[in-house]
Amino acid sequence: MNIALILSGGIGSRIDSAVPKQYIKVGNKPIIVYCMEQLFLHPQIDKVQIAADSIWREEISRWIPKEERQKKFQGFSDPGQNRQLSVFYALKEIRKYAKDSDYVLIHDAARPLLSKEQISACFDGIVGHEGVLPILHLKDTLYLSKDGIHISSLLNRAEIVAGQAPEVFQLGAYYRANQRLLPDKILEINGSAEPAVMAGMDIAVISGEERNFKITTKADLERFSRIIEDRKD
């Protein structure tokens, strides 16, 4: 069984908005709905879990098509103190109805340009592995600055990649990898794949998509708005 976990507990502190960024409307629908549509309708996804604050759950439920709400939507889980705690709390809920051999796909509600092809590539890429991570190769020359003032060394651009979402992991192994980091180290985690790498899990990489960016700043929001406007033309 494949379970999609949508992370929607963030507050969007870097965007000056009355509501968290994932609930801002662009093109007459909230940002979260764009990735929800892809995940709920994808044929390889069996169940969907959403990590979200309780005050948004009623509205989120209304945004899920009735048929999919009854067929795939499994429930909500509480957001944590940071992104990875939100993941861990959701994993605990997911393990109540899924097996350790099942797979969990983790995606941010603030990455609305997720494609059907990228989801399929993730599930294809995890075969024979314990996890899969979409990556982008970097184009700029990279340097290391240990003090933030001087250049310490030149880095090998060919060996450095940028990780994206969605990531897919084998549920049991990934749950245990996160559990080992409780109670404090998990608060230092910034990316979903970090606990898996730290635990020595077998993580494969596949090509990501540059357009699958995360909305973090006002500039990101404006970029996404332009993309949606262009679709109408």
Buried (B, 14 or more C-beta within 10 A) or exposed (E): BBBBBBBBBBEBEEBEBEEBBBBBEBBEBBBBBBBBBBBBEBEBBBBBBBBBBEEBBEEBEEBBBEEBBEEBBBBBBBBBEBBBBBBBBBBEBBBEEBEEEBBBBBBBBBBBBBEBEBBEBBBEBBEEBBBBBBBBEBEEEEEEEEEEEEEEEEEEEEEEBEBBBBBBBBBBBBBBBBBEBEEEBBEEBEBBBBBBBBBEBEBBBBEBBEEBBBBBEEEBBEBBBEBBEEEEE
